[in-house]
Amino acid sequence: MKIVIAPDSWKECMSAMDVARNIADGMRQVFPGAQYALLPMADGGEGTVKALVEATRGRLVSVSVTGPEGKPVAAFYGLSDDGHCAFIEMAAASGLALVNKKDRDPMVATSRGTGELILAALNAGARKFILGIGGSATNDAGAGMLQALGVRLLDKRGEALPSGGAALLQLERIDTSGLDSRLASCIIEVACDVDNPLTGEKGASAVFGPQKGATREMVAQLDAALVHFAQVVQRDMAIDVLSLPGGGAAGGMGAALSAFCGATLRQGVHMVMDALGLETQLRDADIIITGEGRTDGQTACGKVPAGVAELAKRYAKPVIILSGSLEQDADRVYQRGVDAMFSVLARIVTLEEALDDAAINIRNAAKNIAQILAIGQSLGQ
């Protein structure tokens, strides 16, 4: 029997690899001779780098970069075991969590640190990049990142623009002659789970600006700045970023990576599944176990268990979700190809108790699932 275990991380509790190991430990108590394929999953957000590093036997690299407020922050990126592929989370360098809530200001927040992470990985020899751009604090259309990579964004006086989204209103000319030439030979894939355009009522400023500290007046100014940025990009580079689906992701970072770096924007969970070779592992599997910290109706909208289930159904493989908790609307995921769902909780507990006992609860629940599978095998015989 081959069992593929492909869960997401349990936020604030356990990495995806630790979840997978505990599921395997529980099932081995019933099926000690089974073949287990552990593939820690992610959807491009928090935990993506760690999942990819663990799955590829790579390593994390610590780097000091420019944070969203322009101050140094301790960030990181991942490298695959062969050093050819870099894994980057924008949140590690330019994330909302790096700024105190009272200090959040997308008018001046910069994405420069994300560009510095890309440079560090280039210097380390990486030529393929997988970027997760969720959780950003910025609304600067990736301007800071572009400047770190050598692009000159100039005002009417020929001087470099200062940091932040508001400064884009002063953009007069784009000079890409200094863009790091190594990027031309790179493959860059961006985890982008939204299709919001760069501007307008569904754009970066209007939809995501308020959570980054933007007032109504700021939203209007930032949106105008992004419109102006897009117009200059169209004029100087003959690239239309206004109509790009996902161009508004991460305050316009999606548009910048696509236009200047030739990046491909993809749904995060599919990108991770491809990077880890999940489809190859599924082909000869007997059963797939996936899961997350909490399964609810939103799980069906592109989260890890739904993505894993959809892929598994191409090969008619049964899929079981094992999660920390199941919400009342969790049954929506059955429409995505899931065959059964279980919570690891055996009794009513506090959140603190659930987090403390997560490992043992996962092992016990996995063992019980294996016992059910064993009963099914005996009935089949």
N, C-alpha and C positions, 0 to 999 in steps of 0.2 A: 504494500500500500504506500502511495506517495501522498503526503499531506503538505500543501503549500500554505504557509502562514504569512499573511501580508496585511498587518494592521497599521493604523496611524498611531502617532504618539498620543499619550493621555496628558493633556496640558497640565502643567504644574504638578505632575505626578511621576511620569515614567516615559522614557524615550520609546520610540517605536520598536527598536531592537530589543529592549528589555521586556516590552509587552510580548513580542514574538517568542523570546526565550522562555518566558513563564508559561505561555500557552503550550509550547513544545514539551516542557517539563511535565505539565499536567497530563498531556496525552500519552507521553511515554510510559506512564504508569499502567496504561491499558494496552498500548501498542508499542512495546519496546523495540520491536524489529522493523518498524515502519521507517520510510525515508522521509525526512523532514527538510523542506526548503524554506528557510527564513528570509523574508524579503521585507524589511522595514519600509513602510510607505510614508508619503507626505503629499501635500497638495500645492506646494510652492510657498507656503507661508512659514511661520515659525516651526523649526524642527527639520526643515527640508535639508539643510546643510548636514546636520548630524546624521540623518537617515542615509543620505547618499555616501557620506564618508564611511559609515559603518558597513554599508552594503558593499562598497568597493574596496574595503580594507585600506582606506586612505588615511589622511591625517588632517587635523585642524591646524591652521596657521594663524597666530596672533599678530595683529598689525595695529599700530596707532594711526588714526586717520582724523580728518576734520569732521567733527560732528555737525548736526543740523544747525547749532547755534554758532558755529565757527570756532568752537573750542576743541582741543584734542579729546578723542574718546578711544577707549580700548575696544577694537573690533576684531573680526576674524573672518576667514574664508576657509573653504575645504579644498583639498587636492585629492584626486583619485590615486590609487596605489602606483600607477605608472607616471603620475605627474602631468598627464596630458589634458586632463579635464578639471576645471575649477568650478566649485559650487559656491554661490554667493547669495546671501540674503541682504537685501537693501536695508532691512530693519536693523541689522547689526551696525551699520555705519550712519544711516540717515533716518532712523526710526523714531516714531512718535514716543515710544517708551523712554527715549534718551532725553526728553525734554519735560520738565515739570509742567503740570497742567496749566498753571497760572502764567507760564512763560511762553506758551506756544504761540507762534506768530509766523504763518506761512508767507507773509509779505517779505520776510528776510531769511527764512530758513533755507539752507543750502543742501544740495545733494552731492557736493564735492567729495565727501568721504566714500560714496559708492564708486565714483571714478577712481579714487585712490586704491580701493580694493581691487578693481579690475587691473590697474597698473601693477600692483604687487603680484597678482597672479600671472600677468604677462611676463614679468621679470623672472618668475619662478619657472617659466617654460610652458605654461598652459596655453593651449590653442583652441580648446573648446570650452564654452562657458554655459552653465545653467544658472540663471538668475531668478530668484524669487523676489518680487517687488512689492509684496504686501507690507502694510504697517508703516508706511512712510510718514514723515513729518513735513514733507515739502510740497510745494505747488509751483516749482520753478521750471517745469518742462524739461527737467534733467539738465538745466543749464550748468549747474555746479559740476555735475559729472562730466559734461562735455569740456568744460574749461580744464578740469584735471587731466583729461585725455589729450589736450593740446588744441582744442577748438578756441578760436578767438571770437568773442561776442562783443562787438564794438558799438559805442555810441557815436553821435554826430562829430565829436571831437577826435574820434579814433582811439578812445580810451576804453579799457576793459570795463564791462558792466560789473557793478557790485553784486553781492549775493542776494538771492531771493527772487520770488516771482514778480513782485512789483517792478523790479528793475527792468524787466523785459519790455516795458512800455518805452524805454529809451533805446531799444535795440535799433541800430541803423544798418549794420552790415555784419555778415557772418564770414569768417575766414577759416576754412578747413585745411589750409596748407600745412598746419602743424599737427593735425590729427595723427596720433600714433599709427605709423604705417603697418605695424604688426596686426592691427585689427582687420585689415583687408584679407588676411589669410585665416581668420578665425571663424568658427561656427558658434553663433550665439543664440541660445534659446531662452525665452523669457516666459516664466510662469505668470500668466495673466488671466485671472478668473473673472474679469469683468469686461464688458464690451463697450463701456462708456466712451463717447467721443471726447476729444480734447476740450471742446468748448460747448457753450449753450446750457440749456436747463438740465440736461443729463450729463454735462461735462464735468471735468475734474474739479473746478472751483465750486460749482453749485452743489454737487453731490457730496464731495469729500472735504471741501474746504472748512465747513463748520466744525467738524470733529478735530481739525488741526488748529483751531483757534480763530477762524475767520468770522468776522461780523458780516452782516448783510452788505454793508458798504465795501468791506474788503473783498467779498465774493465778486461784486460787480467790477472792482478794479482789477482783480486777479484774472477774471475771465477776459476782460479787455486786453490785458497783457498777453494772455495766451493766444488770442485772436491775432494780435500784432506779430507775435513770434511766428505763428503759422504763415502769415502773409510774407514775412521776410524769408522764411524757409522756402516757400513756393517760388519767390522771385530769384533768390540766390542759388537754390539747389534744384529747382524744378521738381520738387517732391510735395505732394499733397498730404499733409498730416491731419487736416481738418476732418476728412471723411474716413480716417483709419479706425476700424473697430478696435477698442482697447487702447486707443491713443491717450485717453484720459486717465489710464491707470497710474497710480502713484504720482498724482499731481502732474501728469504729462510725461513721466519717465518712459512710458510705453512708446509714445511718439518719438522721443529723442533716440531711444535705442534702435527703433526701426529705421528712422531716416538717416542717422549718422553712422550707425554701426552695422546696418544690414541684418538686424536681429529678427528672428521669427517669434511672434507672439502666439503662445499655445496655452491650452487649459493645463493648469499645474499638475493635476493628478495624472493625466495622460503622459506628460513629459517625464515625470518620475517613473511611471510604469515602464516606459520605453527605455529609460536610462538603466534600469535595473534588470531588464530582460524578463519581465513578468510573463509576457505572452509565451515565451519559450518554455518557461517552467510550468505553465498551465496545461500545455498540450498533453502531457502524459500524467497529469495529476488525477487523483481519485476524488479529492475533496479540497476545498479552499476555505480557510478561516481568515476573516478580516475583522475589523472593529475600530472603535475609537472611544474616547472618554465618555461621550454622551451621544446617543443616536436619537435624532428627532426628524421632523419633517424636512428640515434643511439638508439633511444628509443626502436626500435624493437629488439635490441641486448641485451635483458635481463634486461632492466630498469623496474621500478615499473609499469607503465601503461601496458606494454606488459605482465608482469607476472600476473597482476591482470586479464587482459583480457583472457589470456589463461586458467586460472583456472575457470573463469566465464563461458567460452564456454563449459566446461564439463557438465554444468547444463543448457545450452542453454539460458543464461541470457544476456540481452542487456547491452552493455558497452559504456559509453560516457566519452571521455577525455575532461577535462576543464583545460586549461593551460594558463600561462602568455602569451606565444607567440607560433605560429605554423610556423615552417620553411618550405621551399619549398618541401623538401623531406619527410615531416612528414607523407605523405600518405602511407609510407611503413608499418606503424603500423596497417593498415587495414588488412594486411596479418596475423596479430597475434590475430585477433578476435575482434577488436574495431569496433563499429557500427557508431560512429559519433565523430567529434572533434570540439571544439570551443576554440577560444581565448577570454580572458576576456577583451581585449582592444576594446573599441568602437571608438577610434579615434587615430590619430598619436600623440604620446607623446615622451618626452625624457625618458631615462632610469630612471632618478631621479624621474620624475613624476609617472612613472609606479610603482616604488617601494613605493612611498608615498601613492598612491591611491589604492594599491593592495587590501585591505580589501573591500572597497566599490565596486571596479570593480568585485571582485569575487562574492559578494552578488548579484549585478545587473545581471551578466551573469547567475548565478545559477537560479535566478528568471525567466529570459527569457527562459532558458531550461525547467523549470517547466511549464511555459505557453505553450510551444510547446507540452509537454507531455499531458497537460490538453486538448489541441485541439485534439490530437490523441485519447484520451479517448472518447471525445464527438463524433468524427467521427465513432469510433468503436461501440458506442451505437446506 
